[in-house]
């Protein structure tokens, strides 16, 4: 009357991965969008570095009281 199953459960079968030759149009569009996003991010980082540091300004305290 026990509902136990002995042994390990088998993992579900995963769909086969596509080879390098199988590329859909949607995959190409997705990769293109990702590359554009990375390019924009890199440009923003470069602009931020040219502007100089934004942190570190403010009231500087001396060691004395």
PDB file of N, CA, C and O in Angstrom:
ATOM      1  N   UNK A   1       0.817  -1.180   0.000  1.00  0.00           N
ATOM      2  CA  UNK A   1       0.000   0.000   0.000  1.00  0.00           C
ATOM      3  C   UNK A   1       0.870   1.257   0.000  1.00  0.00           C
ATOM      4  O   UNK A   1       0.352   2.374  -0.007  1.00  0.00           O
ATOM      5  N   UNK A   2       2.155   1.079   0.008  1.00  0.00           N
ATOM      6  CA  UNK A   2       3.061   2.215   0.005  1.00  0.00           C
ATOM      7  C   UNK A   2       3.179   2.776  -1.411  1.00  0.00           C
ATOM      8  O   UNK A   2       3.171   2.023  -2.385  1.00  0.00           O
ATOM      9  N   UNK A   3       3.287   4.095  -1.520  1.00  0.00           N
ATOM     10  CA  UNK A   3       3.386   4.721  -2.838  1.00  0.00           C
ATOM     11  C   UNK A   3       4.813   5.145  -3.159  1.00  0.00           C
ATOM     12  O   UNK A   3       5.019   5.992  -4.028  1.00  0.00           O
ATOM     13  N   UNK A   4       5.789   4.580  -2.483  1.00  0.00           N
ATOM     14  CA  UNK A   4       7.188   4.925  -2.731  1.00  0.00           C
ATOM     15  C   UNK A   4       7.682   4.287  -4.015  1.00  0.00           C
ATOM     16  O   UNK A   4       7.239   3.209  -4.412  1.00  0.00           O
ATOM     17  N   UNK A   5       8.610   4.983  -4.653  1.00  0.00           N
ATOM     18  CA  UNK A   5       9.271   4.422  -5.834  1.00  0.00           C
ATOM     19  C   UNK A   5      10.735   4.233  -5.483  1.00  0.00           C
ATOM     20  O   UNK A   5      11.366   5.130  -4.923  1.00  0.00           O
ATOM     21  N   UNK A   6      11.266   3.090  -5.805  1.00  0.00           N
ATOM     22  CA  UNK A   6      12.648   2.819  -5.466  1.00  0.00           C
ATOM     23  C   UNK A   6      13.590   3.385  -6.504  1.00  0.00           C
ATOM     24  O   UNK A   6      13.225   3.487  -7.676  1.00  0.00           O
ATOM     25  N   UNK A   7      14.786   3.753  -6.106  1.00  0.00           N
ATOM     26  CA  UNK A   7      15.791   4.244  -7.038  1.00  0.00           C
ATOM     27  C   UNK A   7      15.614   5.719  -7.350  1.00  0.00           C
ATOM     28  O   UNK A   7      14.738   6.390  -6.804  1.00  0.00           O
ATOM     29  N   UNK A   8      16.466   6.208  -8.242  1.00  0.00           N
ATOM     30  CA  UNK A   8      16.432   7.622  -8.620  1.00  0.00           C
ATOM     31  C   UNK A   8      15.419   7.842  -9.724  1.00  0.00           C
ATOM     32  O   UNK A   8      15.181   6.957 -10.547  1.00  0.00           O
ATOM     33  N   UNK A   9      14.823   9.024  -9.740  1.00  0.00           N
ATOM     34  CA  UNK A   9      13.914   9.381 -10.811  1.00  0.00           C
ATOM     35  C   UNK A   9      14.733   9.769 -12.035  1.00  0.00           C
ATOM     36  O   UNK A   9      15.780  10.404 -11.911  1.00  0.00           O
ATOM     37  N   UNK A  10      14.268   9.396 -13.191  1.00  0.00           N
ATOM     38  CA  UNK A  10      14.975   9.741 -14.416  1.00  0.00           C
ATOM     39  C   UNK A  10      14.694  11.196 -14.762  1.00  0.00           C
ATOM     40  O   UNK A  10      13.554  11.644 -14.638  1.00  0.00           O
ATOM     41  N   UNK A  11      15.703  11.942 -15.191  1.00  0.00           N
ATOM     42  CA  UNK A  11      15.464  13.338 -15.577  1.00  0.00           C
ATOM     43  C   UNK A  11      14.655  13.394 -16.868  1.00  0.00           C
ATOM     44  O   UNK A  11      14.694  12.477 -17.689  1.00  0.00           O
ATOM     45  N   UNK A  12      13.927  14.487 -17.022  1.00  0.00           N
ATOM     46  CA  UNK A  12      13.153  14.670 -18.243  1.00  0.00           C
ATOM     47  C   UNK A  12      14.095  14.836 -19.425  1.00  0.00           C
ATOM     48  O   UNK A  12      15.191  15.379 -19.285  1.00  0.00           O
ATOM     49  N   UNK A  13      13.669  14.373 -20.574  1.00  0.00           N
ATOM     50  CA  UNK A  13      14.510  14.485 -21.762  1.00  0.00           C
ATOM     51  C   UNK A  13      14.551  15.937 -22.228  1.00  0.00           C
ATOM     52  O   UNK A  13      13.518  16.599 -22.331  1.00  0.00           O
ATOM     53  N   UNK A  14      15.739  16.409 -22.503  1.00  0.00           N
ATOM     54  CA  UNK A  14      15.930  17.769 -22.993  1.00  0.00           C
ATOM     55  C   UNK A  14      15.875  17.762 -24.507  1.00  0.00           C
ATOM     56  O   UNK A  14      16.311  16.792 -25.127  1.00  0.00           O
ATOM     57  N   UNK A  15      15.353  18.817 -25.125  1.00  0.00           N
ATOM     58  CA  UNK A  15      15.369  18.870 -26.589  1.00  0.00           C
ATOM     59  C   UNK A  15      16.798  18.966 -27.099  1.00  0.00           C
ATOM     60  O   UNK A  15      17.661  19.560 -26.453  1.00  0.00           O
ATOM     61  N   UNK A  16      17.036  18.382 -28.252  1.00  0.00           N
ATOM     62  CA  UNK A  16      18.390  18.394 -28.808  1.00  0.00           C
ATOM     63  C   UNK A  16      18.792  19.818 -29.150  1.00  0.00           C
ATOM     64  O   UNK A  16      17.988  20.619 -29.627  1.00  0.00           O
ATOM     65  N   UNK A  17      20.055  20.107 -28.893  1.00  0.00           N
ATOM     66  CA  UNK A  17      20.571  21.438 -29.197  1.00  0.00           C
ATOM     67  C   UNK A  17      20.848  21.543 -30.688  1.00  0.00           C
ATOM     68  O   UNK A  17      21.233  20.579 -31.349  1.00  0.00           O
ATOM     69  N   UNK A  18      20.638  22.745 -31.186  1.00  0.00           N
ATOM     70  CA  UNK A  18      20.896  22.978 -32.604  1.00  0.00           C
ATOM     71  C   UNK A  18      22.392  23.070 -32.854  1.00  0.00           C
ATOM     72  O   UNK A  18      23.150  23.540 -32.006  1.00  0.00           O
ATOM     73  N   UNK A  19      22.794  22.625 -34.001  1.00  0.00           N
ATOM     74  CA  UNK A  19      24.200  22.725 -34.373  1.00  0.00           C
ATOM     75  C   UNK A  19      24.510  24.138 -34.825  1.00  0.00           C
ATOM     76  O   UNK A  19      23.604  24.965 -34.932  1.00  0.00           O
ATOM     77  N   UNK A  20      25.780  24.431 -35.094  1.00  0.00           N
ATOM     78  CA  UNK A  20      26.156  25.781 -35.516  1.00  0.00           C
ATOM     79  C   UNK A  20      25.580  26.146 -36.888  1.00  0.00           C
ATOM     80  O   UNK A  20      25.468  27.330 -37.204  1.00  0.00           O
ATOM     81  N   UNK A  21      25.216  25.169 -37.697  1.00  0.00           N
ATOM     82  CA  UNK A  21      24.688  25.458 -39.025  1.00  0.00           C
ATOM     83  C   UNK A  21      23.211  25.802 -39.012  1.00  0.00           C
ATOM     84  O   UNK A  21      22.715  26.421 -39.953  1.00  0.00           O
ATOM     85  N   UNK A  22      22.491  25.408 -37.952  1.00  0.00           N
ATOM     86  CA  UNK A  22      21.058  25.680 -37.877  1.00  0.00           C
ATOM     87  C   UNK A  22      20.814  27.010 -37.190  1.00  0.00           C
ATOM     88  O   UNK A  22      20.950  27.115 -35.971  1.00  0.00           O
ATOM     89  N   UNK A  23      20.452  28.035 -37.966  1.00  0.00           N
ATOM     90  CA  UNK A  23      20.208  29.352 -37.409  1.00  0.00           C
ATOM     91  C   UNK A  23      18.892  29.869 -37.982  1.00  0.00           C
ATOM     92  O   UNK A  23      18.705  29.905 -39.198  1.00  0.00           O
ATOM     93  N   UNK A  24      17.986  30.267 -37.099  1.00  0.00           N
ATOM     94  CA  UNK A  24      16.710  30.832 -37.530  1.00  0.00           C
ATOM     95  C   UNK A  24      16.845  32.341 -37.696  1.00  0.00           C
ATOM     96  O   UNK A  24      17.806  32.955 -37.232  1.00  0.00           O
ATOM     97  N   UNK A  25      15.855  32.918 -38.371  1.00  0.00           N
ATOM     98  CA  UNK A  25      15.860  34.379 -38.529  1.00  0.00           C
ATOM     99  C   UNK A  25      15.655  35.051 -37.180  1.00  0.00           C
ATOM    100  O   UNK A  25      16.239  36.101 -36.910  1.00  0.00           O
ATOM    101  N   UNK A  26      14.829  34.449 -36.335  1.00  0.00           N
ATOM    102  CA  UNK A  26      14.583  35.041 -35.023  1.00  0.00           C
ATOM    103  C   UNK A  26      15.855  35.034 -34.181  1.00  0.00           C
ATOM    104  O   UNK A  26      16.096  35.960 -33.407  1.00  0.00           O
ATOM    105  N   UNK A  27      16.671  33.985 -34.332  1.00  0.00           N
ATOM    106  CA  UNK A  27      17.946  33.928 -33.608  1.00  0.00           C
ATOM    107  C   UNK A  27      18.873  35.048 -34.076  1.00  0.00           C
ATOM    108  O   UNK A  27      19.541  35.691 -33.266  1.00  0.00           O
ATOM    109  N   UNK A  28      18.907  35.273 -35.381  1.00  0.00           N
ATOM    110  CA  UNK A  28      19.761  36.332 -35.930  1.00  0.00           C
ATOM    111  C   UNK A  28      19.308  37.698 -35.425  1.00  0.00           C
ATOM    112  O   UNK A  28      20.134  38.534 -35.058  1.00  0.00           O
ATOM    113  N   UNK A  29      17.987  37.926 -35.406  1.00  0.00           N
ATOM    114  CA  UNK A  29      17.465  39.206 -34.933  1.00  0.00           C
ATOM    115  C   UNK A  29      17.809  39.407 -33.462  1.00  0.00           C
ATOM    116  O   UNK A  29      18.186  40.502 -33.045  1.00  0.00           O
ATOM    117  N   UNK A  30      17.676  38.355 -32.695  1.00  0.00           N
ATOM    118  CA  UNK A  30      17.964  38.446 -31.258  1.00  0.00           C
ATOM    119  C   UNK A  30      19.438  38.772 -31.018  1.00  0.00           C
ATOM    120  O   UNK A  30      19.760  39.629 -30.195  1.00  0.00           O
ATOM    121  N   UNK A  31      20.325  38.094 -31.730  1.00  0.00           N
ATOM    122  CA  UNK A  31      21.764  38.350 -31.585  1.00  0.00           C
ATOM    123  C   UNK A  31      22.102  39.779 -31.995  1.00  0.00           C
ATOM    124  O   UNK A  31      22.932  40.437 -31.368  1.00  0.00           O
ATOM    125  N   UNK A  32      21.448  40.251 -33.058  1.00  0.00           N
ATOM    126  CA  UNK A  32      21.698  41.607 -33.544  1.00  0.00           C
ATOM    127  C   UNK A  32      21.272  42.639 -32.498  1.00  0.00           C
ATOM    128  O   UNK A  32      21.977  43.621 -32.266  1.00  0.00           O
ATOM    129  N   UNK A  33      20.119  42.412 -31.870  1.00  0.00           N
ATOM    130  CA  UNK A  33      19.646  43.324 -30.835  1.00  0.00           C
ATOM    131  C   UNK A  33      20.583  43.332 -29.636  1.00  0.00           C
ATOM    132  O   UNK A  33      20.855  44.386 -29.062  1.00  0.00           O
ATOM    133  N   UNK A  34      21.075  42.155 -29.258  1.00  0.00           N
ATOM    134  CA  UNK A  34      22.008  42.072 -28.131  1.00  0.00           C
ATOM    135  C   UNK A  34      23.301  42.823 -28.426  1.00  0.00           C
ATOM    136  O   UNK A  34      23.836  43.514 -27.559  1.00  0.00           O
ATOM    137  N   UNK A  35      23.802  42.684 -29.659  1.00  0.00           N
ATOM    138  CA  UNK A  35      25.036  43.380 -30.035  1.00  0.00           C
ATOM    139  C   UNK A  35      24.829  44.885 -29.997  1.00  0.00           C
ATOM    140  O   UNK A  35      25.711  45.618 -29.550  1.00  0.00           O
ATOM    141  N   UNK A  36      23.667  45.362 -30.464  1.00  0.00           N
ATOM    142  CA  UNK A  36      23.387  46.795 -30.437  1.00  0.00           C
ATOM    143  C   UNK A  36      23.305  47.302 -29.000  1.00  0.00           C
ATOM    144  O   UNK A  36      23.799  48.386 -28.687  1.00  0.00           O
ATOM    145  N   UNK A  37      22.680  46.514 -28.132  1.00  0.00           N
ATOM    146  CA  UNK A  37      22.563  46.908 -26.731  1.00  0.00           C
ATOM    147  C   UNK A  37      23.945  46.982 -26.079  1.00  0.00           C
ATOM    148  O   UNK A  37      24.219  47.907 -25.315  1.00  0.00           O
ATOM    149  N   UNK A  38      24.820  46.011 -26.375  1.00  0.00           N
ATOM    150  CA  UNK A  38      26.169  46.026 -25.819  1.00  0.00           C
ATOM    151  C   UNK A  38      26.953  47.222 -26.349  1.00  0.00           C
ATOM    152  O   UNK A  38      27.736  47.830 -25.619  1.00  0.00           O
ATOM    153  N   UNK A  39      26.743  47.552 -27.603  1.00  0.00           N
ATOM    154  CA  UNK A  39      27.443  48.680 -28.208  1.00  0.00           C
ATOM    155  C   UNK A  39      27.033  49.990 -27.524  1.00  0.00           C
ATOM    156  O   UNK A  39      27.884  50.826 -27.218  1.00  0.00           O
ATOM    157  N   UNK A  40      25.732  50.165 -27.286  1.00  0.00           N
ATOM    158  CA  UNK A  40      25.243  51.370 -26.620  1.00  0.00           C
ATOM    159  C   UNK A  40      25.786  51.454 -25.201  1.00  0.00           C
ATOM    160  O   UNK A  40      26.177  52.526 -24.740  1.00  0.00           O
ATOM    161  N   UNK A  41      25.807  50.315 -24.510  1.00  0.00           N
ATOM    162  CA  UNK A  41      26.303  50.288 -23.145  1.00  0.00           C
ATOM    163  C   UNK A  41      27.775  50.689 -23.102  1.00  0.00           C
ATOM    164  O   UNK A  41      28.198  51.427 -22.212  1.00  0.00           O
ATOM    165  N   UNK A  42      28.549  50.200 -24.065  1.00  0.00           N
ATOM    166  CA  UNK A  42      29.969  50.531 -24.124  1.00  0.00           C
ATOM    167  C   UNK A  42      30.165  52.028 -24.382  1.00  0.00           C
ATOM    168  O   UNK A  42      31.043  52.655 -23.790  1.00  0.00           O
ATOM    169  N   UNK A  43      29.341  52.595 -25.271  1.00  0.00           N
ATOM    170  CA  UNK A  43      29.441  54.025 -25.561  1.00  0.00           C
ATOM    171  C   UNK A  43      29.128  54.847 -24.313  1.00  0.00           C
ATOM    172  O   UNK A  43      29.807  55.834 -24.031  1.00  0.00           O
ATOM    173  N   UNK A  44      28.103  54.440 -23.566  1.00  0.00           N
ATOM    174  CA  UNK A  44      27.750  55.162 -22.351  1.00  0.00           C
ATOM    175  C   UNK A  44      28.868  55.081 -21.316  1.00  0.00           C
ATOM    176  O   UNK A  44      29.148  56.059 -20.623  1.00  0.00           O
ATOM    177  N   UNK A  45      29.507  53.916 -21.213  1.00  0.00           N
ATOM    178  CA  UNK A  45      30.619  53.767 -20.270  1.00  0.00           C
ATOM    179  C   UNK A  45      31.776  54.681 -20.665  1.00  0.00           C
ATOM    180  O   UNK A  45      32.398  55.308 -19.807  1.00  0.00           O
ATOM    181  N   UNK A  46      32.061  54.757 -21.957  1.00  0.00           N
ATOM    182  CA  UNK A  46      33.147  55.618 -22.424  1.00  0.00           C
ATOM    183  C   UNK A  46      32.848  57.083 -22.112  1.00  0.00           C
ATOM    184  O   UNK A  46      33.734  57.820 -21.682  1.00  0.00           O
ATOM    185  N   UNK A  47      31.616  57.500 -22.325  1.00  0.00           N
ATOM    186  CA  UNK A  47      31.232  58.881 -22.035  1.00  0.00           C
ATOM    187  C   UNK A  47      31.360  59.171 -20.546  1.00  0.00           C
ATOM    188  O   UNK A  47      31.798  60.254 -20.159  1.00  0.00           O
ATOM    189  N   UNK A  48      30.984  58.220 -19.719  1.00  0.00           N
ATOM    190  CA  UNK A  48      31.055  58.410 -18.271  1.00  0.00           C
ATOM    191  C   UNK A  48      32.499  58.535 -17.814  1.00  0.00           C
ATOM    192  O   UNK A  48      32.786  59.315 -16.907  1.00  0.00           O
ATOM    193  N   UNK A  49      33.416  57.787 -18.417  1.00  0.00           N
ATOM    194  CA  UNK A  49      34.819  57.852 -18.027  1.00  0.00           C
ATOM    195  C   UNK A  49      35.440  59.175 -18.460  1.00  0.00           C
ATOM    196  O   UNK A  49      36.312  59.696 -17.765  1.00  0.00           O
ATOM    197  N   UNK A  50      35.018  59.722 -19.574  1.00  0.00           N
ATOM    198  CA  UNK A  50      35.582  60.986 -20.049  1.00  0.00           C
ATOM    199  C   UNK A  50      35.145  62.143 -19.167  1.00  0.00           C
ATOM    200  O   UNK A  50      35.878  63.124 -19.036  1.00  0.00           O
ATOM    201  N   UNK A  51      33.975  62.052 -18.563  1.00  0.00           N
ATOM    202  CA  UNK A  51      33.440  63.124 -17.744  1.00  0.00           C
ATOM    203  C   UNK A  51      34.153  63.281 -16.417  1.00  0.00           C
ATOM    204  O   UNK A  51      34.018  64.317 -15.765  1.00  0.00           O
ATOM    205  N   UNK A  52      34.889  62.304 -16.013  1.00  0.00           N
ATOM    206  CA  UNK A  52      35.604  62.382 -14.750  1.00  0.00           C
ATOM    207  C   UNK A  52      34.803  61.719 -13.646  1.00  0.00           C
ATOM    208  O   UNK A  52      33.640  61.362 -13.834  1.00  0.00           O
ATOM    209  N   UNK A  53      35.424  61.562 -12.518  1.00  0.00           N
ATOM    210  CA  UNK A  53      34.729  60.886 -11.416  1.00  0.00           C
ATOM    211  C   UNK A  53      33.636  61.776 -10.828  1.00  0.00           C
ATOM    212  O   UNK A  53      33.830  62.980 -10.661  1.00  0.00           O
ATOM    213  N   UNK A  54      32.497  61.179 -10.519  1.00  0.00           N
ATOM    214  CA  UNK A  54      31.408  61.931  -9.918  1.00  0.00           C
ATOM    215  C   UNK A  54      31.399  61.777  -8.402  1.00  0.00           C
ATOM    216  O   UNK A  54      30.793  62.590  -7.704  1.00  0.00           O
ATOM    217  N   UNK A  55      32.057  60.759  -7.889  1.00  0.00           N
ATOM    218  CA  UNK A  55      32.079  60.546  -6.453  1.00  0.00           C
ATOM    219  C   UNK A  55      33.363  61.111  -5.878  1.00  0.00           C
ATOM    220  O   UNK A  55      34.312  61.375  -6.616  1.00  0.00           O
ATOM    221  N   UNK A  56      33.399  61.294  -4.600  1.00  0.00           N
ATOM    222  CA  UNK A  56      34.622  61.747  -3.952  1.00  0.00           C
ATOM    223  C   UNK A  56      34.598  63.238  -3.645  1.00  0.00           C
ATOM    224  O   UNK A  56      35.410  63.709  -2.850  1.00  0.00           O
ATOM    225  N   UNK A  57      33.700  63.982  -4.246  1.00  0.00           N
ATOM    226  CA  UNK A  57      33.577  65.398  -3.936  1.00  0.00           C
ATOM    227  C   UNK A  57      32.792  65.540  -2.649  1.00  0.00           C
ATOM    228  O   UNK A  57      32.177  64.571  -2.205  1.00  0.00           O
ATOM    229  N   UNK A  58      32.789  66.665  -2.057  1.00  0.00           N
ATOM    230  CA  UNK A  58      32.037  66.848  -0.821  1.00  0.00           C
ATOM    231  C   UNK A  58      32.947  67.390   0.252  1.00  0.00           C
ATOM    232  O   UNK A  58      34.059  67.844  -0.019  1.00  0.00           O
ATOM    233  N   UNK A  59      32.469  67.336   1.454  1.00  0.00           N
ATOM    234  CA  UNK A  59      33.228  67.898   2.572  1.00  0.00           C
ATOM    235  C   UNK A  59      34.329  66.919   2.970  1.00  0.00           C
ATOM    236  O   UNK A  59      34.067  65.752   3.260  1.00  0.00           O
ATOM    237  N   UNK A  60      35.536  67.406   2.977  1.00  0.00           N
ATOM    238  CA  UNK A  60      36.661  66.585   3.385  1.00  0.00           C
ATOM    239  C   UNK A  60      36.955  66.861   4.857  1.00  0.00           C
ATOM    240  O   UNK A  60      37.028  68.012   5.288  1.00  0.00           O
ATOM    241  N   UNK A  61      37.117  65.794   5.606  1.00  0.00           N
ATOM    242  CA  UNK A  61      37.369  65.933   7.025  1.00  0.00           C
ATOM    243  C   UNK A  61      38.833  65.725   7.316  1.00  0.00           C
ATOM    244  O   UNK A  61      39.486  64.858   6.736  1.00  0.00           O
ATOM    245  N   UNK A  62      39.335  66.530   8.222  1.00  0.00           N
ATOM    246  CA  UNK A  62      40.719  66.335   8.638  1.00  0.00           C
ATOM    247  C   UNK A  62      40.732  65.346   9.792  1.00  0.00           C
ATOM    248  O   UNK A  62      39.693  65.057  10.385  1.00  0.00           O
ATOM    249  N   UNK A  63      41.892  64.840  10.100  1.00  0.00           N
ATOM    250  CA  UNK A  63      42.021  63.871  11.179  1.00  0.00           C
ATOM    251  C   UNK A  63      41.900  64.503  12.552  1.00  0.00           C
ATOM    252  O   UNK A  63      41.694  63.793  13.536  1.00  0.00           O
ATOM    253  N   UNK A  64      42.024  65.820  12.642  1.00  0.00           N
ATOM    254  CA  UNK A  64      41.999  66.515  13.938  1.00  0.00           C
ATOM    255  C   UNK A  64      40.560  66.843  14.317  1.00  0.00           C
ATOM    256  O   UNK A  64      39.663  66.908  13.477  1.00  0.00           O
ATOM    257  N   UNK A  65      40.378  67.050  15.640  1.00  0.00           N
ATOM    258  CA  UNK A  65      39.056  67.489  16.121  1.00  0.00           C
ATOM    259  C   UNK A  65      39.133  68.878  16.633  1.00  0.00           C
ATOM    260  O   UNK A  65      38.126  69.427  17.081  1.00  0.00           O
TER     261      UNK A  65
END
